[in-house]
Amino acid sequence: MFDHVTITVSDRAASDEFWRAGTAAGYRDDGAPGPRPQYGPDYYGGFLLDPDGNSVEAVTHDTPRETMIDHLWIRVADVAAAKRFYETIAPHAGTRLGDDQPDRAQFLLGENALGGSFSLVSGDEATEHVHLAFAARDNATVDAFHRAATEAGYRDNGAPGERPEYHAGYYGAFALDPDGNNVEVVNHNR
């Protein structure tokens, strides 16, 4: 389970349609579409529960986001330990620590607030089998990510290199976070 993921949609009508189509298909309602001023002045979203009980949301903002994923929450066994890992790789993953609380560490994506975020949240059951991939602009950044993670004592899950089985020019490296999630930095060389 990943707990909560939010997908950015183009407008309120798309959020409404996401919720309508999902409930019509039998997915459980987790919050009808509407404004959510507690999350931001221009926040509008509709929520469903997937078959595993994860909250999936379609959100739109007056100012369009730069990413498809608006935000993602994953549960971890130890927020402080997970935060240390993601702080270690942050310079190479294009992230930075945002909100930092004992039970939640939020990392911002991209250069401004329009890039989305992911949060590490405390929970009884840690999220399992997550693969997070962060885009890099060059192969040197992929190499630096892998070096920083492994030199800090995190487990290697794939040394930097070409991965032609994904596509020509795919250059990635992998490390495991403290909860065993597969974290990648990749340059698509396109």
C-alpha positions in Angstrom: 0.0 0.0 0.0 1.2 3.5 -0.8 -1.4 5.3 1.3 -2.2 8.3 -0.9 -1.4 9.5 -4.4 -2.7 12.6 -6.2 -2.8 12.9 -9.9 -2.8 16.4 -11.5 -5.7 16.9 -13.9 -6.4 19.8 -16.3 -9.5 21.3 -14.7 -12.4 20.8 -12.3 -14.4 19.0 -14.9 -11.7 16.4 -15.2 -11.6 15.9 -11.4 -15.4 15.6 -11.4 -15.3 13.0 -14.2 -12.5 11.0 -12.5 -14.7 10.7 -9.4 -17.9 10.0 -11.3 -16.3 7.3 -13.5 -14.6 5.7 -10.5 -17.7 5.5 -8.3 -19.8 4.3 -11.3 -17.2 1.5 -11.8 -17.7 0.5 -8.2 -14.7 2.1 -6.5 -15.4 3.5 -3.0 -15.9 7.2 -2.5 -13.2 8.8 -0.3 -14.4 12.4 -0.8 -16.6 14.0 -3.5 -15.0 16.5 -5.8 -14.9 20.0 -4.4 -12.7 22.8 -3.1 -10.4 21.9 -0.3 -9.3 25.3 1.1 -7.5 23.6 4.0 -4.9 22.4 1.4 -4.7 25.6 -0.5 -6.8 28.5 -1.8 -7.1 27.0 -5.3 -7.1 23.3 -4.4 -10.0 21.3 -6.0 -10.0 17.5 -5.8 -12.0 14.3 -5.8 -11.0 11.2 -3.9 -11.5 7.4 -4.4 -10.2 4.3 -2.7 -8.5 1.7 -4.8 -9.1 -2.0 -4.2 -6.3 -2.1 -1.6 -7.7 0.9 0.3 -5.3 3.5 -0.9 -6.6 7.0 -1.4 -6.3 8.1 -5.0 -7.1 11.7 -5.9 -7.6 13.8 -9.0 -6.6 17.4 -8.2 -6.5 20.7 -10.1 -5.1 24.1 -9.2 -5.7 27.5 -10.7 -2.0 27.6 -11.5 -1.1 24.4 -13.5 1.5 22.0 -12.0 4.7 21.0 -13.8 4.3 17.3 -13.0 1.6 14.6 -13.4 1.9 13.6 -9.7 0.8 16.4 -7.5 1.8 14.6 -4.3 2.5 11.1 -3.0 2.5 9.8 0.5 4.3 6.6 1.5 4.3 5.1 5.0 7.7 4.3 6.5 8.8 2.5 9.7 10.9 5.4 10.9 10.4 8.9 9.5 13.8 10.2 10.7 15.7 7.3 9.2 13.9 7.6 5.8 14.3 11.4 5.9 18.1 10.9 6.3 18.2 8.7 3.1 16.2 11.2 1.0 18.3 14.1 2.3 21.4 12.2 1.2 20.1 11.8 -2.3 18.2 15.1 -2.6 20.9 17.1 -4.5 21.0 14.3 -7.1 17.2 13.6 -7.2 16.2 17.3 -7.7 14.3 17.4 -4.4 14.6 19.4 -1.2 13.1 19.0 2.3 9.9 21.0 2.8 7.7 20.4 5.8 9.6 18.6 8.5 7.7 17.1 11.4 8.4 14.1 13.6 5.6 12.1 11.9 5.9 13.5 8.4 8.8 14.6 6.2 7.8 16.3 2.9 10.2 16.6 0.0 9.5 19.1 -2.8 10.1 18.2 -6.4 11.5 20.6 -9.0 12.7 24.1 -8.6 9.5 25.7 -7.4 6.2 24.9 -5.6 4.6 23.8 -8.9 6.7 20.6 -9.1 4.7 18.5 -6.6 5.9 16.6 -3.6 6.2 13.3 -1.8 5.9 12.7 1.9 7.2 10.1 4.2 4.6 9.5 6.9 4.6 7.3 10.0 2.2 4.4 10.0 1.6 1.0 11.4 2.3 -0.7 8.1 5.1 0.6 6.0 4.5 1.0 2.3 6.1 -1.9 0.4 7.4 -2.5 -3.1 7.6 1.2 -4.1 9.8 2.2 -7.0 10.5 6.0 -7.1 12.4 7.3 -10.1 13.8 10.8 -10.3 14.9 12.3 -13.6 18.5 13.6 -14.1 19.8 15.9 -16.8 23.1 14.0 -17.3 24.8 10.7 -16.5 27.2 12.4 -14.0 24.2 13.1 -11.7 23.1 9.4 -11.9 26.7 8.4 -10.9 26.8 11.0 -8.1 23.4 9.7 -6.7 24.6 6.2 -6.6 28.0 7.1 -5.0 26.3 9.3 -2.3 23.8 6.6 -1.4 26.3 3.7 -1.2 29.0 5.8 0.5 26.4 6.7 3.2 25.8 3.0 3.8 22.6 2.5 1.8 22.2 -0.7 -0.2 23.1 -0.8 -3.8 20.3 -2.1 -6.0 21.9 -1.5 -9.4 25.1 0.3 -10.3 25.0 3.2 -12.8 24.8 2.1 -16.4 22.9 1.8 -19.6 19.6 -0.1 -19.5 18.8 -0.7 -23.2 16.0 -3.1 -22.2 14.1 0.0 -21.2 15.0 2.1 -24.2 18.0 3.4 -26.1 19.9 6.0 -24.0 18.4 4.9 -20.7 21.1 5.4 -18.0 20.1 4.7 -14.4 21.2 3.6 -11.0 19.3 2.2 -8.0 19.6 2.1 -4.2 17.3 0.8 -1.5 15.8 3.2 1.1 15.6 2.1 4.7 12.2 0.5 4.1 13.5 -1.5 1.1 11.9 0.7 -1.6 13.7 0.8 -4.9 14.9 4.4 -5.6 16.4 5.3 -8.9 17.9 8.3 -10.6 17.7 8.1 -14.4 18.9 10.1 -17.4 16.9 9.3 -20.5 19.5 10.9 -22.8 16.9 12.1 -25.2 
